């Protein structure tokens, strides 16, 4: 998931689109809205990306590049507990930092459909699962991994935590994720 291939103009389109997608959803965001947010013409947006679908993929790739970096850091750890700690802490940090867009990435039907067929995404999620599952993908380990993935993304975008400050939310999510994996809670 390499976003280094985006030009500065493309990155501006991606940033504007992502903010609009987070508020209005993908279907509720037009190319004209993206152009208006940037103060350019719709033709200028088309010059950067030939279709809205390509903008959606680029926004997802930009966000998922952050997850890719967290997985890579976890995979570099030889100790399983340390790998879990690295992955969980970085994923929680990312989810809390980007909580205004997490719901879009997880639940917007257009994003979900595109990511399901966009080859880098299933590979990335398989890597996340390998770190979370470890060497023994038992039923218990698989349920724990699934719960962790859904719980972090679901929690940061849930209305019950909308008024909780980032530091408190980060701390509580990490504490609960550590508990699920039997890691020391007080770090």
ROPA-631791 format. One record per residue (C-alpha): residue number from 1; x, y, z; chain; residue in one letter. Coordinates in pm, 1 decimal. Layout:
resi/u/v/w/chain/resn
NUM/X/Y/Z/A/A
...
***
This chain:
resi/u/v/w/chain/resn
1/0.0/0.0/0.0/A/X
2/230.2/265.3/-128.0/A/X
3/93.7/617.8/-122.0/A/X
4/428.3/762.2/-228.3/A/X
5/303.9/752.3/-586.3/A/X
6/48.5/1026.3/-516.7/A/X
7/139.5/1373.5/-630.3/A/X
8/80.5/1667.9/-399.3/A/X
9/-235.6/1754.2/-595.2/A/X
10/-363.1/1396.9/-568.0/A/X
11/-293.4/1397.6/-194.9/A/X
12/-502.0/1713.5/-157.9/A/X
13/-790.0/1544.6/-342.7/A/X
14/-758.0/1237.0/-120.3/A/X
15/-755.7/1446.2/198.6/A/X
16/-1058.8/1650.4/94.1/A/X
17/-1247.5/1342.2/-21.3/A/X
18/-1175.7/1153.9/299.1/A/X
19/-1307.1/1438.4/512.8/A/X
20/-1624.3/1455.1/303.0/A/X
21/-1667.0/1077.0/301.8/A/X
22/-1641.0/1076.1/681.8/A/X
23/-1926.9/1326.0/709.7/A/X
24/-2148.3/1240.4/411.7/A/X
25/-2049.9/886.0/313.6/A/X
26/-1913.9/796.3/-26.9/A/X
27/-2253.0/795.9/-201.7/A/X
28/-2338.6/1129.5/-40.8/A/X
29/-2021.8/1293.0/-171.2/A/X
30/-2004.0/1415.3/-527.7/A/X
31/-1697.6/1503.8/-730.2/A/X
32/-1830.5/1859.6/-735.9/A/X
33/-1827.7/1865.3/-353.8/A/X
34/-1466.7/1751.0/-353.8/A/X
35/-1380.0/2018.8/-609.2/A/X
36/-1562.7/2284.0/-405.7/A/X
37/-1378.0/2180.3/-87.9/A/X
38/-1050.9/2228.9/-274.3/A/X
39/-1155.6/2549.2/-448.8/A/X
40/-1095.7/2397.1/-793.1/A/X
41/-1307.5/2282.6/-1083.7/A/X
42/-1447.8/1933.8/-1119.4/A/X
43/-1225.0/1898.0/-1426.5/A/X
44/-922.3/1959.2/-1204.1/A/X
45/-1031.2/1671.9/-980.8/A/X
46/-1081.8/1448.6/-1286.2/A/X
47/-732.6/1543.9/-1398.8/A/X
48/-594.8/1389.3/-1078.5/A/X
49/-823.2/1083.5/-1069.7/A/X
50/-1025.9/964.2/-1368.8/A/X
51/-1309.4/832.1/-1151.9/A/X
52/-1466.9/861.7/-810.7/A/X
53/-1391.6/493.1/-758.0/A/X
54/-1020.4/564.6/-794.2/A/X
55/-1051.1/841.8/-536.5/A/X
56/-1222.3/601.0/-296.8/A/X
57/-946.0/342.7/-345.5/A/X
58/-677.7/609.7/-299.7/A/X
59/-836.9/732.2/25.4/A/X
60/-855.9/378.0/161.0/A/X
61/-498.1/303.9/56.3/A/X
62/-375.8/619.8/226.0/A/X
63/-538.1/521.9/553.8/A/X
64/-442.0/155.2/524.0/A/X
65/-76.8/246.7/463.6/A/X
66/-72.8/348.6/829.8/A/X
67/-202.4/4.6/928.4/A/X
68/55.7/-156.3/703.0/A/X
69/332.7/24.9/891.3/A/X
70/195.3/-98.6/1225.3/A/X
71/179.2/-458.5/1100.5/A/X
72/531.4/-436.0/961.2/A/X
73/659.3/-312.1/1298.2/A/X
74/481.5/-597.1/1478.8/A/X
75/612.2/-857.4/1233.4/A/X
76/966.7/-738.4/1303.0/A/X
77/934.2/-841.9/1668.4/A/X
78/1062.8/-1189.8/1750.5/A/X
79/879.0/-1215.4/2081.1/A/X
80/505.4/-1285.3/2035.2/A/X
81/401.0/-1077.0/2336.4/A/X
82/606.0/-783.7/2210.0/A/X
83/461.0/-824.5/1857.5/A/X
84/108.3/-816.1/2000.4/A/X
85/190.4/-513.3/2214.3/A/X
86/333.1/-326.0/1915.4/A/X
87/38.5/-409.7/1691.2/A/X
88/-229.1/-339.9/1949.9/A/X
89/-79.9/-11.4/2066.6/A/X
90/-22.7/118.5/1714.2/A/X
91/-365.3/8.9/1589.7/A/X
92/-535.6/169.4/1889.2/A/X
93/-334.2/488.6/1833.0/A/X
94/-433.4/496.4/1465.2/A/X
95/-797.6/421.5/1534.2/A/X
96/-826.1/693.0/1796.2/A/X
97/-627.9/945.2/1590.8/A/X
98/-840.0/880.5/1282.0/A/X
99/-1168.2/797.0/1453.5/A/X
100/-1365.3/1039.8/1239.7/A/X
101/-1289.5/827.6/930.2/A/X
102/-1281.9/477.0/1080.2/A/X
103/-1656.5/426.8/1045.5/A/X
104/-1639.2/514.8/676.6/A/X
105/-1358.0/267.7/615.2/A/X
106/-1531.6/-10.3/805.7/A/X
107/-1895.6/38.6/713.0/A/X
108/-1949.5/249.3/402.7/A/X
109/-2089.8/1.8/146.3/A/X
110/-1890.1/150.0/-141.3/A/X
111/-1562.2/128.5/52.6/A/X
112/-1637.3/-223.0/176.5/A/X
113/-1717.6/-342.0/-177.0/A/X
114/-1407.7/-185.9/-329.3/A/X
115/-1173.5/-310.4/-58.4/A/X
116/-1307.5/-663.9/-86.1/A/X
117/-1186.4/-675.5/-446.1/A/X
118/-874.4/-459.3/-405.7/A/X
119/-596.5/-718.0/-369.8/A/X
120/-365.3/-537.8/-125.2/A/X
121/-642.0/-515.9/135.4/A/X
122/-707.8/-890.6/189.3/A/X
123/-330.1/-947.7/205.7/A/X
124/-292.9/-676.3/469.4/A/X
125/-578.2/-813.5/676.7/A/X
126/-426.7/-1163.9/655.2/A/X
127/-103.2/-1020.3/796.4/A/X
128/-294.4/-855.2/1081.7/A/X
129/-463.1/-1187.4/1153.8/A/X
130/-132.7/-1376.6/1154.0/A/X
131/9.0/-1145.2/1419.2/A/X
132/-307.4/-1166.5/1628.8/A/X
133/-345.6/-1544.3/1590.4/A/X
134/11.9/-1650.3/1646.4/A/X
135/121.2/-2003.7/1568.9/A/X
136/-195.7/-2171.8/1695.3/A/X
137/-508.0/-2049.1/1515.5/A/X
138/-747.3/-2224.0/1752.5/A/X
139/-1114.9/-2134.6/1761.1/A/X
140/-1049.0/-1926.4/2074.0/A/X
141/-761.1/-1739.9/1905.8/A/X
142/-970.2/-1672.0/1595.0/A/X
143/-1263.2/-1537.3/1797.2/A/X
144/-1026.9/-1321.0/2005.3/A/X
145/-863.4/-1182.0/1688.2/A/X
146/-1201.6/-1110.0/1528.8/A/X
147/-1331.7/-944.5/1843.9/A/X
148/-1021.9/-730.0/1871.4/A/X
149/-1039.6/-608.8/1512.7/A/X
150/-1409.5/-528.6/1527.6/A/X
151/-1401.0/-389.8/1881.4/A/X
152/-1130.0/-133.0/1819.0/A/X
153/-1285.2/2.4/1500.4/A/X
154/-1636.5/-21.4/1634.5/A/X
155/-1556.5/142.8/1964.8/A/X
156/-1382.0/450.9/1826.5/A/X
157/-1675.5/530.1/1599.2/A/X
158/-1954.7/445.3/1845.8/A/X
159/-2176.5/730.1/1971.4/A/X
160/-2129.2/618.8/2332.6/A/X
161/-1765.1/728.6/2322.6/A/X
162/-1799.8/1038.2/2104.8/A/X
163/-1748.5/1267.4/2404.2/A/X
164/-1455.8/1073.2/2552.9/A/X
165/-1124.1/1249.2/2500.4/A/X
166/-862.9/1075.7/2286.8/A/X
167/-620.7/997.3/2570.8/A/X
168/-888.3/830.2/2784.5/A/X
169/-1030.2/636.8/2489.6/A/X
170/-681.7/525.5/2384.9/A/X
171/-600.2/410.9/2737.4/A/X
172/-925.5/217.0/2783.1/A/X
173/-908.0/48.8/2442.3/A/X
174/-549.9/-56.5/2493.0/A/X
175/-621.2/-184.8/2842.8/A/X
176/-908.9/-398.1/2715.7/A/X
177/-718.8/-524.2/2411.5/A/X
178/-427.7/-624.8/2633.9/A/X
179/-669.0/-811.6/2858.9/A/X
180/-805.5/-1010.7/2566.1/A/X
181/-454.5/-1132.0/2484.5/A/X
182/-340.7/-1187.9/2841.6/A/X
183/-81.8/-910.8/2820.2/A/X
184/8.5/-697.8/3121.8/A/X
185/-257.9/-430.0/3154.0/A/X
186/-54.5/-170.7/3345.3/A/X
187/200.0/-30.1/3102.2/A/X
***
